[in-house]
Amino acid sequence: MKLKVRNSKNKKQKKTGFLTRQKTAGGRKVNKRQRARHGSI
């Protein structure tokens, strides 16, 4: 994910929505784990 910011603090910030996590294999794994623990999120 490309963030157009010069500030290095902002570069480290990531979006943490459900759909954002669905975009990567690792994120899908996180969502799957949450779904397993709490039923549907």
N, C-alpha and C positions, 0 to 999 in steps of 0.2 A: 504494500500500500504506500503510495507516494504522498507524502505530506509536504506541501510547498511552504516550508517555514525555515527561516535562517536560525532561529533560536534553538540551541541544542537541547534545551530542556523540553521544548515542545516536540522535538523529533522523536523523543523516547516515548511520548504518550501514544497509546494505541486505543482505537475504538473497541468497545467491549460489548457490542450488541449481539443478539442471537445470530442475526444474518451475517454480521461481520465474521463471526466465528465459523459459520458454515462455509466460508470461502476457502478455508485451508483444510488440509487433511487432519492436522493437529487439532484445529478448532472443532471439526466435526466429531472428533474423538471426545473432546471436552463436553460437547452438547449431548452426546450419546451417554456419557457417564452421568451427567446431571439428570437426564431423562430416566435412567435406570434407578437413581437414588430417590428422586422425588416424583416419580410418575411423569406425566407430561409437564413440561416446564411452565 
